[in-house]
Amino acid sequence: MTLTKANDAMTPISKIFSLDSPENIVGLILVKNLIKCSPENETPIRDLTIRKIPRVNDQLPPYDLLNLFQKGHSDMAAVVKYKDNANKMNAENTRTE
């Protein structure tokens, strides 16, 4: 497991289901939050809790990803392939916060 990277465990964007284009995804709404909403009230999406999905470098080791999940910030992450080292370093710095 020490030799694997985040991209080895990811589900490609082409294999996910989304009501909108994957590029437009801004966050995650949990089903347990939707259950509380009544269709008669017509609750707008902006009034629901939208959780941010952390973005992680595709070369992040699984243990580091597990540590991120254990901090309680999220149960999933978007794996991003960075084109240059500046963005890569920026992602690595934000993952530890």
Phi and psi restraints in degrees (value plus and minus 20) as a CYANA .aco file:
   2 THR   PHI     -91.8   -51.8
   2 THR   PSI     -39.5     0.5
   3 LEU   PHI    -112.8   -72.8
   3 LEU   PSI     -31.0     9.0
   4 THR   PHI    -102.2   -62.2
   4 THR   PSI     140.1   180.1
   5 LYS   PHI    -145.4  -105.4
   5 LYS   PSI     148.5   188.5
   6 ALA   PHI     -76.9   -36.9
   6 ALA   PSI     -57.0   -17.0
   7 ASN   PHI     -87.2   -47.2
   7 ASN   PSI     -38.1     1.9
   8 ASP   PHI     -94.4   -54.4
   8 ASP   PSI     -42.7    -2.7
   9 ALA   PHI    -126.7   -86.7
   9 ALA   PSI     -20.3    19.7
  10 MET   PHI    -103.2   -63.2
  10 MET   PSI     139.4   179.4
  11 THR   PHI    -120.1   -80.1
  11 THR   PSI     101.5   141.5
  12 PRO   PHI     -78.8   -38.8
  12 PRO   PSI     126.6   166.6
  13 ILE   PHI     -78.2   -38.2
  13 ILE   PSI     -48.3    -8.3
  14 SER   PHI     -89.5   -49.5
  14 SER   PSI     -35.1     4.9
  15 LYS   PHI    -124.1   -84.1
  15 LYS   PSI     -16.4    23.6
  16 ILE   PHI    -116.9   -76.9
  16 ILE   PSI     139.3   179.3
  17 PHE   PHI    -121.8   -81.8
  17 PHE   PSI     114.0   154.0
  18 SER   PHI    -167.9  -127.9
  18 SER   PSI     123.4   163.4
  19 LEU   PHI     -96.8   -56.8
  19 LEU   PSI     -36.4     3.6
  20 ASP   PHI    -149.9  -109.9
  20 ASP   PSI     155.7   195.7
  21 SER   PHI     -83.1   -43.1
  21 SER   PSI     114.3   154.3
  22 PRO   PHI     -76.0   -36.0
  22 PRO   PSI     -45.8    -5.8
  23 GLU   PHI     -89.3   -49.3
  23 GLU   PSI     -39.7     0.3
  24 ASN   PHI    -114.6   -74.6
  24 ASN   PSI     -17.8    22.2
  25 ILE   PHI     -91.0   -51.0
  25 ILE   PSI     104.9   144.9
  26 VAL   PHI    -130.7   -90.7
  26 VAL   PSI     -34.3     5.7
  27 GLY   PHI     159.7   199.7
  27 GLY   PSI    -184.9  -144.9
  28 LEU   PHI    -152.1  -112.1
  28 LEU   PSI     113.2   153.2
  29 ILE   PHI    -132.6   -92.6
  29 ILE   PSI     105.3   145.3
  30 LEU   PHI     -97.2   -57.2
  30 LEU   PSI     123.6   163.6
  31 VAL   PHI     -78.7   -38.7
  31 VAL   PSI     -57.7   -17.7
  32 LYS   PHI     -82.8   -42.8
  32 LYS   PSI     -44.9    -4.9
  33 ASN   PHI     -98.7   -58.7
  33 ASN   PSI     -51.7   -11.7
  34 LEU   PHI     -91.9   -51.9
  34 LEU   PSI     -51.6   -11.6
  35 ILE   PHI     -81.3   -41.3
  35 ILE   PSI     -51.5   -11.5
  36 LYS   PHI     -92.6   -52.6
  36 LYS   PSI     -36.1     3.9
  37 CYS   PHI    -106.9   -66.9
  37 CYS   PSI     117.9   157.9
  38 SER   PHI    -120.8   -80.8
  38 SER   PSI     112.2   152.2
  39 PRO   PHI     -79.3   -39.3
  39 PRO   PSI     -49.9    -9.9
  40 GLU   PHI     -86.6   -46.6
  40 GLU   PSI     -48.5    -8.5
  41 ASN   PHI     -99.1   -59.1
  41 ASN   PSI     -37.0     3.0
  42 GLU   PHI      29.0    69.0
  42 GLU   PSI      33.4    73.4
  43 THR   PHI     -83.7   -43.7
  43 THR   PSI     103.3   143.3
  44 PRO   PHI     -89.6   -49.6
  44 PRO   PSI     128.6   168.6
  45 ILE   PHI     -75.7   -35.7
  45 ILE   PSI     -57.4   -17.4
  46 ARG   PHI     -82.1   -42.1
  46 ARG   PSI     -38.8     1.2
  47 ASP   PHI    -107.2   -67.2
  47 ASP   PSI     -27.5    12.5
  48 LEU   PHI    -110.0   -70.0
  48 LEU   PSI     139.6   179.6
  49 THR   PHI     -96.0   -56.0
  49 THR   PSI      95.9   135.9
  50 ILE   PHI    -126.4   -86.4
  50 ILE   PSI      94.4   134.4
  51 ARG   PHI    -104.9   -64.9
  51 ARG   PSI     120.2   160.2
  52 LYS   PHI     -95.0   -55.0
  52 LYS   PSI     124.5   164.5
  53 ILE   PHI    -121.9   -81.9
  53 ILE   PSI      96.8   136.8
  54 PRO   PHI     -83.1   -43.1
  54 PRO   PSI     123.4   163.4
  55 ARG   PHI    -126.0   -86.0
  55 ARG   PSI     110.2   150.2
  56 VAL   PHI    -145.0  -105.0
  56 VAL   PSI     132.9   172.9
  57 ASN   PHI     -84.1   -44.1
  57 ASN   PSI     120.5   160.5
  58 ASP   PHI     -86.1   -46.1
  58 ASP   PSI     -34.8     5.2
  59 GLN   PHI    -117.7   -77.7
  59 GLN   PSI     -14.2    25.8
  60 LEU   PHI     -85.1   -45.1
  60 LEU   PSI     109.1   149.1
  61 PRO   PHI     -86.2   -46.2
  61 PRO   PSI     126.5   166.5
  62 PRO   PHI     -76.9   -36.9
  62 PRO   PSI     -53.7   -13.7
  63 TYR   PHI     -83.7   -43.7
  63 TYR   PSI     -58.4   -18.4
  64 ASP   PHI     -87.5   -47.5
  64 ASP   PSI     -57.8   -17.8
  65 LEU   PHI     -85.9   -45.9
  65 LEU   PSI     -61.7   -21.7
  66 LEU   PHI     -81.4   -41.4
  66 LEU   PSI     -61.2   -21.2
  67 ASN   PHI     -81.0   -41.0
  67 ASN   PSI     -59.7   -19.7
  68 LEU   PHI     -81.1   -41.1
  68 LEU   PSI     -65.5   -25.5
  69 PHE   PHI     -84.7   -44.7
  69 PHE   PSI     -58.3   -18.3
  70 GLN   PHI     -88.8   -48.8
  70 GLN   PSI     -41.5    -1.5
  71 LYS   PHI     -89.9   -49.9
  71 LYS   PSI     -32.9     7.1
  72 GLY   PHI      68.0   108.0
  72 GLY   PSI      -8.2    31.8
  73 HIS   PHI     -96.3   -56.3
  73 HIS   PSI     -50.2   -10.2
  74 SER   PHI    -188.7  -148.7
  74 SER   PSI     143.6   183.6
  75 ASP   PHI    -126.1   -86.1
  75 ASP   PSI     -23.1    16.9
  76 MET   PHI    -168.0  -128.0
  76 MET   PSI     144.3   184.3
  77 ALA   PHI    -164.9  -124.9
  77 ALA   PSI     132.7   172.7
  78 ALA   PHI    -111.2   -71.2
  78 ALA   PSI     104.3   144.3
  79 VAL   PHI    -110.6   -70.6
  79 VAL   PSI     103.3   143.3
  80 VAL   PHI    -139.2   -99.2
  80 VAL   PSI     113.8   153.8
  81 LYS   PHI    -114.6   -74.6
  81 LYS   PSI      99.3   139.3
  82 TYR   PHI    -113.2   -73.2
  82 TYR   PSI     123.4   163.4
  83 LYS   PHI    -104.7   -64.7
  83 LYS   PSI     -47.3    -7.3
  84 ASP   PHI    -152.6  -112.6
  84 ASP   PSI     144.1   184.1
  85 ASN   PHI     -88.8   -48.8
  85 ASN   PSI     -49.1    -9.1
  86 ALA   PHI     -83.3   -43.3
  86 ALA   PSI     -66.2   -26.2
  87 ASN   PHI     -88.3   -48.3
  87 ASN   PSI     -55.0   -15.0
  88 LYS   PHI     -83.4   -43.4
  88 LYS   PSI     -65.8   -25.8
  89 MET   PHI     -86.0   -46.0
  89 MET   PSI     -57.7   -17.7
  90 ASN   PHI     -81.7   -41.7
  90 ASN   PSI     -62.6   -22.6
  91 ALA   PHI     -86.1   -46.1
  91 ALA   PSI     -59.3   -19.3
  92 GLU   PHI     -86.7   -46.7
  92 GLU   PSI     -54.9   -14.9
  93 ASN   PHI     -91.1   -51.1
  93 ASN   PSI     -56.2   -16.2
  94 THR   PHI     -97.3   -57.3
  94 THR   PSI     -41.9    -1.9
  95 ARG   PHI     -91.4   -51.4
  95 ARG   PSI     -41.6    -1.6
  96 THR   PHI    -112.0   -72.0
  96 THR   PSI     -24.9    15.1
